[in-house]
């Protein structure tokens, strides 16, 4: 059980880096613009898709064997 809690805190700590914070800030700004009819849905979909794709396809430093 203690290992699970430590692992959870390590994962949360990994989220708090500059790239993640900037990505979340951009996502919030784009979402705000979309919700307040400042941005069309195409811009929201493109921005959200690119940021989400980045998070799900980035490799950790251990996986960079190429």
Secondary structure, 3 states (H helix, E strand, C coil): CHHHHHHHHHHHHHHCCHHHHHHHHHHHHHHHHHHCCCCCHHHHHHHHHHHHHHHHHCCCCCCCCC
